[in-house]
Amino acid sequence: MRIVHSVAEFRALRPTLGHLAFVPTMGNVHAGHISLVQAAREHTDQIAASIFVNRLQFGPSEDFERYPRTLAEDAAQLAEAGVGVLFAPDENEMYPSPQSYHIEPATEQVSVLEGEFRAGHFRGVATVVMKLFQIVQPDIALFGKKDYQQLMVLRNMVSQFAMPIEVVGCETVRAQDGLALSSRNGYLSTDERRRAPQLNAELRRIRDAVRDGHRDFGGLQESAAERLDSAGWRTEYVRICRRADLQPSDAAAKEARVVLAAARLGTTRLIDNLEI
């Protein structure tokens, strides 16, 4: 695997790569990231990945400084999985001057769910992904469904800007006990890690109830939040939404749905979702 640190070097290399799949990451690679690489191999033999911890998507009180940076270990895993080129710029390379132009996602897409609790987060995500797309020029880009709202925002961005990129959403990879894999799981204490699968359990409870015909969506959401809070979590949201736009789902409508949640366990913020 070739590791590239500069925009100029990647651009010089790009014409040799042909039909290219791209897996953007912030590093601290785990099985979820590797599953994206494996999915990319179903589309093409040419795979690029990136590792960049993007300051723009972190709020002032979030974990930018302590976010795990494990480049050597990450590179070894990605190479073994089949990545041919790793783009690993530093902050000065990605932002050689203060970023004065930004991608502003549509308000209705980012005023709910994560946007309610992480102001400016999707502005930072969309801006860095747009910049990565301009550098890498992929034909296919793969993202995990764990960040469900992010996937929707990026798909819409690609569509709105008529970018010739296929955005592929890949299923969430979970530990055996149901916890969605995340780099932030490493922040959990031993006791918190033992309790963490409750978030997924509450989503499964709601999914199964909706499938069985339960139509009191508000009651399902409130009960789940109450159980989490009673068990020591601090719930931010539990919502049953339309998959199409992540607006609240009408219990009487025939529409594809997803249930999403975010909650804090100790100092760690976890998110998860299940399609219904």
C-alpha positions in Angstrom: 0.0 0.0 0.0 1.2 3.5 -0.9 0.8 6.2 1.8 0.4 9.7 0.4 0.5 12.8 2.6 0.1 15.7 0.1 -2.7 16.8 -2.2 -0.2 17.3 -5.1 1.2 13.7 -4.7 -2.3 12.2 -4.7 -3.4 14.2 -7.7 -0.3 13.1 -9.6 -1.1 9.5 -8.7 -4.8 9.6 -9.5 -4.7 9.0 -13.3 -3.0 5.7 -12.7 -5.7 4.4 -10.4 -8.6 3.9 -12.9 -12.1 3.1 -11.5 -11.6 4.0 -7.8 -13.5 3.3 -4.6 -12.9 5.5 -1.6 -13.3 4.9 2.1 -12.9 8.1 4.1 -12.1 7.6 7.8 -10.8 9.5 10.9 -8.6 6.6 11.7 -8.5 4.4 14.8 -9.5 1.7 12.3 -11.8 -1.2 13.5 -13.8 -3.9 11.9 -16.5 -1.5 10.8 -13.9 0.4 8.6 -12.6 -2.9 7.3 -16.1 -4.0 6.3 -16.3 -0.8 4.1 -13.1 -1.8 2.4 -14.4 -5.3 1.9 -17.6 -3.9 0.4 -15.5 -1.7 -1.9 -13.8 -4.8 -3.3 -17.2 -5.9 -4.7 -17.1 -2.8 -6.9 -13.5 -2.5 -8.0 -9.9 -3.7 -7.3 -8.7 -0.1 -6.9 -9.4 1.2 -3.4 -8.2 4.3 -1.7 -8.8 5.3 2.0 -8.1 8.4 3.9 -7.3 9.1 7.5 -7.9 12.7 8.7 -9.2 13.9 12.1 -11.3 16.8 10.9 -11.4 19.7 13.4 -14.3 21.3 11.6 -16.8 18.7 12.6 -16.0 18.8 16.4 -17.7 21.2 18.7 -15.7 23.4 21.2 -16.4 21.0 24.1 -16.0 17.7 22.1 -13.1 15.3 21.9 -11.0 16.6 19.1 -7.8 16.7 21.1 -8.2 13.2 22.6 -9.6 11.5 19.6 -7.4 8.4 19.0 -4.7 8.8 16.4 -3.1 5.5 15.5 -1.8 5.9 12.0 0.8 3.1 11.9 -1.7 0.5 13.2 -4.4 1.8 10.9 -2.2 1.7 7.9 -1.3 -1.9 8.6 -5.0 -3.0 8.9 -6.0 -1.1 5.7 -3.1 -2.6 3.7 -4.0 -6.1 4.8 -7.7 -5.5 3.8 -6.7 -4.5 0.3 -6.4 -0.7 0.3 -3.9 0.3 -2.4 -3.5 4.0 -1.5 -3.9 5.7 1.8 -4.2 9.5 1.8 -3.1 10.7 5.3 -2.7 14.5 5.2 -1.9 16.6 8.2 -4.0 19.6 9.2 -1.8 22.1 7.4 -2.1 20.1 4.2 -5.9 19.9 4.3 -6.3 23.5 5.6 -3.3 25.5 4.5 -5.2 28.7 5.4 -8.3 29.1 7.5 -11.2 27.4 5.8 -13.4 30.4 4.7 -15.7 28.5 2.3 -18.0 25.8 3.7 -20.7 23.5 2.5 -24.0 24.4 4.3 -26.4 21.4 4.2 -30.1 22.2 3.9 -31.5 23.3 7.3 -34.3 20.8 7.3 -31.7 18.0 6.9 -29.5 19.1 9.8 -31.9 20.8 12.3 -33.0 17.4 13.7 -31.4 14.5 15.6 -27.6 15.0 15.6 -28.0 18.6 14.4 -30.0 19.5 17.5 -27.1 18.5 19.8 -24.0 19.1 17.6 -24.4 22.5 16.1 -22.2 22.9 13.0 -21.3 19.2 12.9 -22.7 18.5 9.5 -21.3 21.7 8.1 -17.8 20.4 9.0 -18.6 16.9 7.7 -19.9 18.1 4.4 -17.0 20.6 3.9 -14.2 18.0 4.6 -15.9 15.3 2.5 -16.4 17.7 -0.4 -12.7 18.6 -0.1 -11.7 14.9 0.0 -13.9 14.2 -3.0 -12.2 17.0 -5.0 -8.8 15.6 -4.1 -9.4 11.9 -4.5 -12.0 12.1 -7.4 -13.5 8.7 -6.6 -16.1 6.9 -8.6 -17.6 5.2 -5.6 -17.5 6.3 -1.9 -18.5 4.0 1.0 -19.9 5.1 4.3 -21.4 3.1 7.3 -25.1 3.3 8.1 -24.2 3.8 11.8 -23.9 7.5 11.0 -27.3 7.4 9.3 -27.9 11.2 9.1 -24.4 11.8 7.8 -25.1 9.3 5.0 -28.3 11.1 4.0 -26.5 14.5 4.1 -23.6 13.3 1.9 -25.9 11.6 -0.6 -27.9 14.8 -1.0 -24.7 16.8 -1.3 -23.5 14.6 -4.1 -26.9 14.8 -5.8 -27.2 18.5 -5.4 -23.8 19.2 -6.9 -24.2 16.7 -9.7 -21.0 14.9 -8.6 -20.3 11.7 -10.6 -19.9 9.6 -7.5 -21.9 6.7 -6.3 -22.4 6.9 -2.5 -22.8 3.4 -1.0 -24.3 2.9 2.5 -23.0 -0.2 4.3 -24.6 -2.0 7.2 -23.4 -1.3 10.7 -20.9 -3.8 12.1 -21.6 -4.8 15.7 -19.9 -6.6 18.5 -21.4 -9.9 19.5 -23.5 -8.3 22.1 -25.0 -5.9 19.7 -23.0 -2.7 20.4 -22.3 -0.8 17.2 -18.6 -0.6 16.6 -17.2 2.9 17.0 -13.8 4.5 17.7 -15.4 6.2 20.7 -16.2 2.8 22.3 -12.7 2.8 23.6 -13.6 5.6 26.0 -16.0 3.3 27.9 -14.9 1.9 31.2 -15.2 -1.9 31.8 -18.6 -1.4 33.5 -19.9 1.0 30.9 -18.9 -1.3 28.1 -20.9 -4.1 29.8 -24.0 -1.8 29.9 -23.5 -0.2 26.5 -25.5 -2.8 24.5 -28.7 -1.5 26.2 -28.9 1.2 23.6 -29.2 -1.3 20.8 -31.6 -3.4 22.8 -34.0 -0.5 23.2 -33.9 0.1 19.4 -34.7 -3.5 18.8 -37.6 -3.3 21.2 -39.0 -0.4 19.2 -38.4 -2.0 15.9 -40.1 -5.1 16.9 -43.1 -3.2 18.4 -43.6 -1.2 15.2 -43.3 -4.3 13.0 -46.0 -5.9 15.2 -48.4 -3.0 14.6 -47.8 -0.8 17.6 -48.8 2.8 16.5 -48.1 4.9 19.6 -44.7 6.1 18.4 -44.5 8.8 21.1 -45.1 6.2 23.8 -42.4 3.9 22.4 -39.9 6.7 22.2 -40.6 8.0 25.7 -40.5 4.5 27.3 -37.2 3.8 25.8 -35.7 7.1 27.0 -37.1 6.5 30.4 -35.5 3.0 30.7 -32.2 4.3 29.5 -32.2 7.3 31.9 -33.2 5.0 34.8 -30.2 2.8 34.0 -27.8 5.7 34.3 -27.8 7.0 30.7 -28.4 10.6 29.6 -30.7 10.3 26.6 -30.5 13.0 24.0 -33.1 11.5 21.6 -34.9 8.4 20.6 -36.9 9.0 17.3 -38.8 7.0 14.8 -38.3 8.7 11.5 -39.0 8.5 7.8 -36.0 7.0 6.1 -36.3 9.4 3.2 -35.7 12.6 5.1 -35.4 11.7 8.8 -38.5 13.7 9.7 -40.9 12.2 12.3 -42.8 9.3 10.9 -46.6 9.2 10.7 -47.8 6.0 12.4 -50.7 5.8 10.0 -48.6 6.2 6.8 -47.1 3.4 4.8 -43.5 4.5 4.7 -40.0 3.1 5.2 -38.8 4.0 8.7 -35.7 4.0 10.9 -35.4 4.4 14.6 -32.4 6.4 15.8 -31.0 7.2 19.2 -28.2 9.1 20.9 -27.3 8.9 24.6 -24.4 9.4 26.9 -23.0 6.7 29.1 -20.6 8.3 31.5 -18.6 10.7 29.4 -19.1 8.8 26.2 -21.7 9.7 23.6 -23.1 6.8 21.6 -25.3 6.7 18.6 -27.2 3.9 16.9 -30.1 3.2 14.6 -32.1 0.3 13.1 -34.1 0.3 9.9 -37.6 -0.9 10.3 
